[in-house]
Amino acid sequence: MTDPMAENRARAEWVVFGISCLIVALVVGVVLVDWLAGPLRPPAFSLEQSAVERREGQWHLPVAVTNTGDETATQLQVRATVEHPDGSSDTADQVIDFIAGGEEVELTFVFGERPERDRVTVAVVAYQEP
Amino acid sequence: MAGTARTGGEWQLALNDVLRGATGGLLFGIPLLYTMEMWWLGETAGAARVLLALLAAAVPVFVLVDTAGFRRAPGTTRFGALVDTVVALAIAFVTCAMVLLLLQRIDIGTPLPVAASMVLYQAAPFALGVAVAQDVLGRASADGERRSRDDGGPGTVADLGAAAIGAAFVALSIAPTEEIPMLTAALEGSWLALLVALSLLLSYAVVFAAGFGDEQGRREQEGVLQRPLTETVAAYVVALAVSALLLLFFDNLDVDSVPSLLAQVVVLGLPASIGGAAGRLAV
């Protein structure tokens, strides 16, 4: 004679096993599909400036950096340069430790004088391949 | 088995197994979840390396599940061990993903393949902890029960003392690292509140819900701070105090800003509270 408690227990364990199979298949599947999708594109970057804000007497310029490639870049150096009407210029540098393919990172540059949009250049100047 | 039937039957038992695996994994794996090199490895290692790491972990997990396991009544066949290996990996995936989300290492902007790679890389060693959960934490609990019977039951001081030692044991290796201020900087108030909730929930689960030991006996203790809820809260306060002391000792506490100080203590409080719960099992 079968023990109903043991039968129920086996059923509960099979349900847990079924859900576990789905979870493992899903996570491994995402990595596999990404791998099989073909060779990875090298890192490439797009930069988008937002509106400048004044805080505590300084000017904050938010910039969104997106890695439009597939491969990760490390030690990404981003430089913002402001040209002033008198010919002088200010620069500010930021380093992003890691930026994965498709990832977006928000940076903020801080300047002592208002950076006019047509006089600001933001560019990626260097990065490493891990 | 009468005790398990009392607590809600076979589904409760299956849930307890999962909970026990997750808490065992956390006890072993939480220092790695707080290690920045592990986050970066998950991001930068290619798919082949990540899958190889998983395969390399699956073999010892199978051996450990076959010999130790996370269930109270482990399967006796090789097929049963294979089933439990898959369940152990799934527990590791879900728990690692949950902690990485709470610590904001994975967020809405993280591309799915990158998030999956990070979870896989973290889950590989984490699953080893899942696989030995019952053997290690169950044995600690059994030793504790034996001692309790010998000396008439653990008192509040013994419980909280054990919580402090367990908390220090796990948090010691994390407290001096750069990850604490780094994680704190990325976490806003609502995420910190979730971290507090998870710390309390895990602490309660390890001692009173995961089925590691004589839960009924612990629930029937009479001290004011020995009821499940009050003991959980008191042990969490102890874990926070230990975290603050360790951060202070290693000169890693931002004493100039109260919100930042509290956030740092809460961030370290998660591993400390898990260690504290394991410590209480042993008394």
Interface residues (C-beta under 8 A of the other chain):
Chain A: M5 N8 R9 R11 A12 E13 V15 V16 F17 I19 S20 C21 I23 V24 V27 V28 V30 V31 L32 V33 D34 W35 T72 T74 D97 F98 A100 G101 G102 E103 E104 P130
Chain B: M1 A5 G9 E10 W11 L13 A14 D17 V18 W40 E43 T44 G46 A47 A48 V50 L51 L54 V83 V86 V87 L89 A90 I91 F93 V94 G109 T110 P111 L112 P113 V114 A116 S117 V119 L120
